Amino acid sequence: MKVAILSDTHIRKGQTLPQPVWQALADVNTIIHAGDFISEKLLEDLRIIAPTIAVRGNCDWLLGELPDKAIVQFGELKVGITHGYQGKGSSTPDRAYNTFIEDQVDMIVFGHSHIPYKNYINGVLMFNPGSPTEKRGQPYFSIGLMTIEDDSYDVRHVFF
């Protein structure tokens, strides 16, 4: 199984995702989006490509039907998804971690900072894919790709 991980796309009217992102999405089974779509059309387009699990970001006031957090199960892997702007903590990873403190997840996908991040906090893999459209001081735009086989998984950043 192949899962694309996006966040902070910030697509406004008349804009679209960069071509490398569409190419990466071509063969995925599922898409995770950790918020800040801005455009409802992007969410609709992603749902045409593959089942999309999405949460609301702080810029998604027009997308009221999205939850603030979600949990999805891929076999044995339990993944929490949040944007990372709400809750307790002095940093985005801390706030994302604290959002799922009671949920016993294996991995947390979050966004908000636009900074690619992959690290463990108390045994939980914390992953921020960065942004494919607004890199905010980072050297590259980025998304995440996760492959899941049997009882193992691998998640990595794709930079462009």
LOTORMAR-602526 format. One record per residue: residue in three letters; residue number from 1; y, z, x of N, C-alpha, C, O, CB in turn. Coordinates in steps of 0.02 Angstrom, whole numbers, plus 50000, padded with zeros to 5 digits. Atoms other than C-alpha are relative to their C-alpha. Glycine has a CB too. Example, Ala and Ser with C-alpha at 12.3 -4.5 7.8 and 13.67 -1.06 7.14 Angstrom:
residues 2
PT residu num   npy   npz   npx  capy  capz  capx   cpy   cpz   cpx   opy   opz   opx  cbpy  cbpz  cbpx
PT    ALA   1 49941 50000 50045 49775 50390 50615 50060 50000 50045 50059 50033 50097 50001 50062 49950
PT    SER   2 49941 49997 49958 49947 50357 50684 50055 50037 49961 50110 50045 49986 50023 49929 50020
END
This chain:
residues 160
PT residu num   npy   npz   npx  capy  capz  capx   cpy   cpz   cpx   opy   opz   opx  cbpy  cbpz  cbpx
PT    MET   1 49941 50000 50042 50000 50000 50000 50062 50000 50044 50063 50034 50096 50000 50061 49952
PT    LYS   2 49938 50004 49962 50175 49958 50062 50058 50021 49954 50065 49995 49898 50011 49929 50028
PT    VAL   3 49945 49972 50039 50329 50054 50001 50065 49988 50038 50071 50006 50096 49989 50076 49986
PT    ALA   4 49933 50007 49972 50510 50004 50034 50040 50062 49981 50035 50087 49925 50035 49935 49975
PT    ILE   5 49958 49941 50012 50633 50149 50050 50072 49981 50013 50091 49961 50069 49977 50060 50044
PT    LEU   6 49929 50018 49996 50817 50118 50015 50043 50058 49978 50021 50103 49942 50015 49938 49956
PT    SER   7 49950 49954 50025 50972 50221 49990 50069 49972 50018 50075 49929 50061 49991 50072 50030
PT    ASP   8 49931 50016 49983 51160 50201 49990 50013 49925 50007 50042 49902 50056 50019 50035 50064
PT    THR   9 49989 50072 50000 51160 50017 49947 50072 49982 49980 50098 49932 50004 49950 49965 49953
PT    HIS  10 49929 50008 50018 51334 50031 49867 50017 49928 49982 50067 49901 50006 50044 50023 50058
PT    ILE  11 49988 50069 50021 51323 49859 49785 50050 49999 49943 50039 50026 49889 49933 49966 49979
PT    ARG  12 49948 50008 50051 51481 49818 49690 49994 49931 49969 49958 49888 49994 50070 50010 50030
PT    LYS  13 50003 50064 50037 51508 49674 49568 50012 49941 50047 50060 49941 50086 50052 50000 49943
PT    GLY  14 49994 50059 49959 51482 49507 49652 49967 50005 50068 49966 49956 50105 50071 49983 50009
PT    GLN  15 50033 49991 49936 51390 49580 49802 49924 50000 49991 49899 50006 49935 50023 50066 50033
PT    THR  16 50073 49996 50001 51206 49577 49847 49976 50031 50065 50015 50039 50112 49968 49930 49989
PT    LEU  17 50029 49972 49939 51091 49653 49976 49996 49946 50054 49990 49887 50038 49930 50030 49987
PT    PRO  18 50008 50049 49946 51082 49569 50148 49931 49968 49998 49882 49998 49975 50012 50035 50067
PT    GLN  19 50062 50038 50000 50946 49438 50171 49941 50037 50033 49886 50034 50006 50010 49935 50036
PT    PRO  20 50058 49964 49971 50839 49547 50289 49969 50051 49952 49908 50064 49956 50022 50036 50063
PT    VAL  21 50026 49952 50049 50821 49674 50147 49956 49964 49949 49901 49986 49934 50057 50039 49965
PT    TRP  22 50040 50038 50048 50763 49544 50021 49935 49977 50031 49883 49977 49998 50040 49939 49974
PT    GLN  23 50061 50021 49966 50639 49480 50150 49950 50058 50006 49890 50048 49996 50016 49972 50070
PT    ALA  24 50044 49941 49994 50570 49656 50179 49970 50019 49933 49914 50046 49930 50039 50059 50029
PT    LEU  25 50024 49982 50066 50551 49681 49991 49948 49952 49972 49915 49967 49923 50059 50005 49952
PT    ALA  26 50042 50053 50028 50451 49522 49966 49927 50020 49990 49895 49995 49943 50002 49941 50045
PT    ASP  27 50071 49984 50005 50280 49602 49992 49986 50074 49990 49932 50098 50008 49964 49976 50062
PT    VAL  28 50011 49929 50012 50302 49784 49941 49967 50011 49932 49974 49971 49886 50066 50039 50005
PT    ASN  29 50033 49981 50063 50201 49871 49805 50044 50046 49958 50039 50047 49897 49934 50034 50014
PT    THR  30 49956 49951 50034 50333 50003 49763 50065 50003 50039 50067 49992 50100 49966 50071 49996
PT    ILE  31 49935 49989 49969 50517 50033 49797 50024 50070 49982 50021 50090 49924 50053 49945 49977
PT    ILE  32 49967 49935 50010 50598 50204 49819 50073 49989 50016 50090 49960 50068 49968 50057 50044
PT    HIS  33 49928 50004 49986 50787 50212 49804 50029 50070 49990 50023 50099 49936 50037 49947 49953
PT    ALA  34 49974 49932 50001 50873 50377 49846 50073 50004 49980 50109 50049 50003 49990 50032 50067
PT    GLY  35 49934 49994 50031 51035 50342 49754 50057 49964 50034 50052 49941 50091 50016 50070 49997
PT    ASP  36 49940 50038 49984 51207 50265 49767 49987 49925 49998 50000 49888 50046 50026 50020 50069
PT    PHE  37 50006 50071 50017 51163 50098 49690 50070 49972 49988 50089 49921 50016 49955 49989 49938
PT    ILE  38 49936 50018 50031 51334 50086 49604 49988 49947 49946 50015 49953 49891 50050 49975 50053
PT    SER  39 50012 50055 50047 51272 49926 49518 49935 50008 49962 49882 50016 49993 50001 49934 50037
PT    GLU  40 50061 49998 50041 51150 49935 49374 49959 49936 50010 49898 49937 50004 50018 50008 49925
PT    LYS  41 50035 50064 49989 51107 49752 49409 49953 50005 50060 49898 49977 50057 50050 49944 50012
PT    LEU  42 50045 49992 49942 51034 49799 49579 49936 50036 49979 49881 50016 49998 50035 50037 50057
PT    LEU  43 50059 49964 50024 50918 49924 49495 49955 49954 49960 49894 49955 49969 50021 50061 49958
PT    GLU  44 50039 50048 50039 50863 49790 49372 49965 49949 50045 49907 49934 50034 50046 49963 49950
PT    ASP  45 50029 50049 49953 50834 49665 49515 49941 50031 50038 49890 49999 50048 50053 49975 50048
PT    LEU  46 50054 49967 49963 50730 49791 49612 49938 50009 49956 49882 50000 49979 50023 50068 50027
PT    ARG  47 50055 49989 50046 50624 49828 49459 49961 49936 49986 49903 49938 49966 50026 50030 49934
PT    ILE  48 50035 50064 50008 50582 49642 49446 49952 49989 50059 49898 49962 50050 50050 49941 49996
PT    ILE  49 50041 50009 49940 50513 49644 49624 49939 50045 50000 49883 50022 50014 50042 50013 50062
PT    ALA  50 50055 49951 49998 50407 49802 49611 50020 50061 49960 50080 50072 49947 49983 50019 50074
PT    PRO  51 49982 49937 50033 50396 49967 49517 50048 50039 50046 50037 50045 50106 49936 50043 49985
PT    THR  52 49947 49967 49962 50550 50065 49571 50010 50071 49976 50022 50084 49917 50066 49960 49995
PT    ILE  53 49987 49930 50014 50568 50253 49580 50069 50014 50028 50081 50006 50088 49944 50047 50032
PT    ALA  54 49931 49993 49979 50752 50296 49587 50031 50065 49975 50012 50091 49922 50042 49941 49977
PT    VAL  55 49962 49942 50020 50868 50445 49581 50075 49983 50003 50095 49934 50034 49984 50062 50046
PT    ARG  56 49928 50011 50004 51054 50459 49548 50034 50028 50063 50018 50083 50086 50030 50032 49937
PT    GLY  57 49957 49977 49945 51177 50472 49692 50068 50021 49973 50081 50013 49914 50008 49946 50052
PT    ASN  58 49934 49977 50022 51352 50543 49686 50047 49944 49978 50099 49958 49948 50032 50039 50056
PT    CYS  59 49959 50058 50021 51424 50367 49658 49970 49964 49940 49996 49912 49920 50009 49952 50058
PT    ASP  60 50035 50034 50054 51305 50322 49515 50018 50026 49931 49973 50036 49889 49925 50006 50010
PT    TRP  61 49979 49972 50064 51407 50388 49369 49985 49953 49941 49982 49976 49884 50073 50017 50001
PT    LEU  62 50016 50048 50054 51369 50228 49270 49925 49996 49986 49904 49964 49937 50026 49931 50018
PT    LEU  63 50073 50003 50007 51181 50253 49290 49974 50068 49976 49934 50100 50011 49966 49979 50066
PT    GLY  64 50015 49934 50026 51162 50408 49183 49928 50015 49987 49908 50073 49984 50037 50010 49938
PT    GLU  65 50070 49987 50016 50978 50384 49145 49958 50021 50061 49901 50042 50053 49969 49938 49968
PT    LEU  66 50038 49981 49940 50926 50417 49325 49999 50075 50009 50050 50108 49997 50030 49966 50062
PT    PRO  67 50003 49928 49987 50866 50592 49369 50032 50018 50067 50043 49974 50109 49926 50024 50000
PT    ASP  68 49973 49976 49936 50941 50696 49509 49946 50007 50053 49960 50005 50113 50037 50066 49990
PT    LYS  69 50056 49996 49953 50769 50716 49587 49938 49974 49965 49932 49975 49904 49990 50073 50025
PT    ALA  70 50063 50024 50026 50596 50644 49567 49945 50018 50050 49958 50028 50109 50002 49923 49987
PT    ILE  71 50058 49989 49958 50422 50677 49634 49949 49946 49982 49935 49935 49923 49969 50072 49992
PT    VAL  72 50049 50052 50010 50295 50538 49656 49939 50014 50044 49946 50040 50100 50029 49929 50015
PT    GLN  73 50063 49989 49964 50113 50547 49711 49971 49933 50019 49961 49890 49977 49950 50041 49956
PT    PHE  74 50035 50058 49974 50035 50413 49821 49934 50025 50029 49932 50045 50087 50042 49960 50054
PT    GLY  75 50063 49970 49977 49853 50468 49833 50011 50074 50012 50030 50111 49967 49974 49965 50064
PT    GLU  76 49991 49930 49982 49860 50633 49925 50071 50017 50021 50089 50076 50027 49952 50018 50056
PT    LEU  77 49932 49990 49976 50041 50609 49981 50048 50014 49941 50054 49973 49895 50023 49938 50040
PT    LYS  78 49952 49981 50052 50170 50699 49873 50071 49994 50029 50088 50028 50077 49986 50074 49974
PT    VAL  79 49934 50016 49974 50347 50633 49898 50055 50022 49952 50054 50003 49893 50006 49924 50015
PT    GLY  80 49941 49982 50038 50508 50712 49836 50056 49951 50017 50064 49931 50074 50021 50073 50014
PT    ILE  81 49945 50047 49990 50659 50599 49812 50064 50031 49971 50064 50054 49914 49985 49930 49966
PT    THR  82 49935 49975 50022 50841 50655 49800 50053 49964 50040 50039 49936 50092 50006 50078 50009
PT    HIS  83 49947 50031 49961 51009 50589 49854 50022 50046 50058 50036 50022 50112 50060 49984 49955
PT    GLY  84 49985 49953 49946 51048 50747 49953 50070 50028 50000 50090 50061 50047 49988 49968 50064
PT    TYR  85 49932 49974 50002 51224 50787 49898 50007 50065 49962 50059 50098 49966 50046 49948 49970
PT    GLN  86 49996 49939 50040 51183 50933 49783 49957 50055 50032 49911 50042 50070 49976 49987 49928
PT    GLY  87 50041 49943 49980 51116 51106 49818 50025 50038 50060 50079 50025 50087 49932 49977 50013
PT    LYS  88 49982 49955 49945 51118 51238 49952 49983 49968 50067 49933 49932 50074 49964 50067 49993
PT    GLY  89 50013 50024 49932 51130 51195 50136 50063 49974 50032 50109 49951 49998 49947 49946 50000
PT    SER  90 49940 50021 49963 51255 51152 50271 49997 49928 50022 50046 49901 50049 50010 50045 50059
PT    SER  91 50007 50070 49980 51188 50977 50303 49961 49963 49945 49930 49994 49902 49964 49993 50069
PT    THR  92 50037 50039 50049 51115 50835 50200 49925 50013 50004 49894 50023 49952 50015 49926 50009
PT    PRO  93 50072 49984 49998 50937 50864 50265 49984 50070 49972 49934 50078 49938 49975 49996 50071
PT    ASP  94 50011 49933 50027 50953 51050 50224 50003 50001 49924 49961 50031 49891 50052 50050 50028
PT    ARG  95 49993 50003 50073 51013 51014 50046 49940 49964 49969 49914 49986 49918 50065 49965 49980
PT    ALA  96 50058 50037 50026 50873 50887 50020 49937 50044 50004 49898 50047 49956 49989 49935 50040
PT    TYR  97 50058 49955 49992 50743 51010 50087 50001 50055 49947 49950 50068 49915 49999 50031 50070
PT    ASN  98 49995 49945 50048 50806 51151 49977 49991 49978 49927 49971 50018 49885 50068 50034 50006
PT    THR  99 50011 50027 50067 50799 51039 49823 49926 50005 49980 49910 50013 49921 50023 49927 49996
PT    PHE 100 50072 50001 50014 50608 51038 49838 49964 50061 50027 49903 50060 50035 49969 49938 50030
PT    ILE 101 50029 49940 49970 50579 51212 49910 49942 50029 49959 49897 50060 49987 50054 50053 50010
PT    GLU 102 50052 49973 50045 50471 51260 49759 49945 49950 49983 49898 49967 49948 50032 50025 49936
PT    ASP 103 50043 50054 50025 50378 51095 49742 49941 49981 50044 49900 49940 50024 50041 49941 49990
PT    GLN 104 50058 50013 49957 50255 51090 49889 49991 49924 50014 49936 49898 50006 49936 50027 49967
PT    VAL 105 50005 50071 49984 50295 50910 49939 49983 49991 50074 49994 50035 50115 50066 49964 49983
PT    ASP 106 50017 50016 49931 50233 50826 50099 50057 49964 50035 50064 49967 50096 49937 49956 50001
PT    MET 107 49947 50042 49972 50384 50714 50122 50059 50001 49952 50050 50004 49891 49976 49927 50013
PT    ILE 108 49940 50004 50041 50564 50708 50060 50041 49940 50022 50059 49934 50081 50042 50066 50004
PT    VAL 109 49956 50058 49988 50663 50546 50047 50068 50018 49972 50074 50041 49915 49971 49935 49967
PT    PHE 110 49932 49984 50021 50851 50568 50037 50048 49949 50031 50029 49908 50072 50020 50072 50020
PT    GLY 111 49949 50046 49975 51013 50475 50072 50064 50038 50013 50065 50089 50048 50012 49943 49951
PT    HIS 112 49933 49971 50001 51198 50517 50055 50038 49993 50066 50097 49973 50065 49995 50072 49983
PT    SER 113 49963 50001 49937 51244 50525 50241 50006 49931 50031 50049 49920 50074 49966 50047 50049
PT    HIS 114 50004 50067 49972 51204 50342 50279 49973 50001 50071 49977 49951 50107 50069 49966 49999
PT    ILE 115 50026 49993 49932 51124 50406 50440 49924 49999 49998 49893 50042 49967 50026 50067 50032
PT    PRO 116 50073 50000 49996 50944 50357 50476 49975 50065 50031 50002 50090 50080 49974 49939 50042
PT    TYR 117 50023 49933 49979 50844 50517 50497 49925 50004 49987 49901 49984 49934 50037 50057 49962
PT    LYS 118 50071 49988 50008 50662 50559 50525 49983 50061 50043 49986 50059 50104 49957 49937 50022
PT    ASN 119 50014 49937 49966 50614 50737 50568 49962 50045 49953 49961 50035 49893 50066 50033 50024
PT    TYR 120 50036 49951 50040 50508 50881 50509 50040 50064 49993 50070 50088 50041 49931 50015 50031
PT    ILE 121 49974 49934 50013 50574 51039 50429 49944 50040 49968 49921 50023 49913 50065 49999 49954
PT    ASN 122 50054 49957 50025 50441 51174 50406 49940 49959 49977 49911 49974 49924 50025 50044 49943
PT    GLY 123 50060 50040 50015 50302 51043 50406 50011 49944 49949 49964 49908 49933 49947 50044 49976
PT    VAL 124 49985 50052 50049 50388 50928 50279 50037 49943 50036 50088 49955 50069 50043 50028 49940
PT    LEU 125 49966 50057 49969 50434 50753 50339 50063 49984 49960 50059 49971 49900 49953 49939 50004
PT    MET 126 49935 50016 50030 50618 50721 50302 50019 49930 50022 50020 49915 50082 50055 50052 50020
PT    PHE 127 49986 50070 49983 50665 50537 50293 50060 49974 49962 50061 49973 49901 49940 49957 49986
PT    ASN 128 49941 50034 50027 50834 50455 50265 49998 49929 50027 49998 49920 50088 50068 50038 50018
PT    PRO 129 50005 50068 49975 50824 50265 50273 50065 49973 50029 50065 49919 50059 49978 49955 49945
PT    GLY 130 49935 50026 49980 51009 50248 50315 50026 49954 49945 50006 49961 49887 49994 49962 50068
PT    SER 131 49971 50045 50050 51107 50110 50228 49994 49927 50024 50007 49913 50082 50073 50018 49987
PT    PRO 132 50003 50071 49982 51079 49921 50224 50068 49965 49994 50073 49905 50010 49949 49965 49958
PT    THR 133 49936 50033 50013 51262 49889 50181 50061 50036 50028 50113 50005 50040 50009 49993 49926
PT    GLU 134 49944 49961 49973 51374 50029 50248 49974 50048 50053 49953 50103 50038 50036 50040 49943
PT    LYS 135 50031 49961 49946 51319 50093 50418 50042 50058 50025 50017 50101 50062 49984 49955 50057
PT    ARG 136 49956 49943 49985 51468 50211 50440 49992 50028 50070 49973 50086 50079 49988 50055 49950
PT    GLY 137 50002 49977 49931 51473 50222 50629 49932 49995 50033 49927 50006 50094 50022 50071 50002
PT    GLN 138 50066 50009 49970 51288 50191 50655 49997 49931 50034 50034 49886 50014 49944 50007 49946
PT    PRO 139 50001 50065 49966 51241 50049 50773 49970 49943 49957 49985 49885 49969 49960 50006 50064
PT    TYR 140 50034 50051 50039 51134 49958 50642 49998 50020 49926 50004 50078 49909 49929 49989 50027
PT    PHE 141 50019 49989 50069 51106 49939 50457 49926 50016 49999 49891 50000 50047 50016 49937 49955
PT    SER 142 50071 49982 50000 50936 50005 50403 49972 50014 49931 50008 50028 49884 49989 50061 50043
PT    ILE 143 50040 49981 50058 50802 50032 50272 49937 50034 50028 49930 50040 50088 49982 49938 49953
PT    GLY 144 50063 49971 49978 50632 50117 50277 49941 49961 49971 49946 49933 49917 49995 50073 49980
PT    LEU 145 50063 50028 50025 50456 50049 50259 49945 50050 50013 49939 50077 50068 49985 49931 50033
PT    MET 146 50056 49954 49994 50304 50156 50228 49936 49963 49982 49933 49927 49933 50009 50062 49954
PT    THR 147 50066 50027 50016 50123 50101 50236 49953 50058 49988 49955 50108 50024 49973 49954 50058
PT    ILE 148 50047 49947 50019 49988 50205 50154 49931 49969 49999 49918 49920 49964 50019 50031 49930
PT    GLU 149 50069 50022 49999 49804 50183 50192 49955 50061 49994 49960 50108 50034 49983 49961 50065
PT    ASP 150 50046 49945 50011 49670 50299 50126 50039 50066 49999 50082 50077 49956 49945 50002 50054
PT    ASP 151 49967 49934 49999 49727 50476 50174 50056 50004 50051 50080 50059 50066 49949 50053 50015
PT    SER 152 49947 49997 49950 49857 50426 50304 50058 49955 49980 50052 49911 49938 49972 49978 50069
PT    TYR 153 49940 50040 50013 50032 50355 50301 50043 49997 50062 50039 50040 50107 50040 50030 49940
PT    ASP 154 49953 50008 49946 50163 50293 50420 50066 49976 49970 50067 49931 49928 49974 49949 50053
PT    VAL 155 49935 50020 50025 50349 50280 50385 50045 49986 50061 50044 50023 50110 50032 50055 49954
PT    ARG 156 49957 50019 49944 50475 50193 50497 50065 49969 49975 50069 49946 49918 49963 49951 50046
PT    HIS 157 49937 50033 50015 50652 50129 50500 49994 49927 50020 49960 49909 50068 50059 50035 50036
PT    VAL 158 49992 50071 49982 50688 49943 50500 50075 49991 50009 50114 49998 49963 49970 49951 49945
PT    PHE 159 49929 50007 49982 50853 49909 50589 50018 49926 50003 49978 49884 50025 50016 50034 50067
PT    PHE 160 49976 50070 49994 50955 49749 50576 50076 49999 50008 50106 49946 50013 49978 49958 49938
END
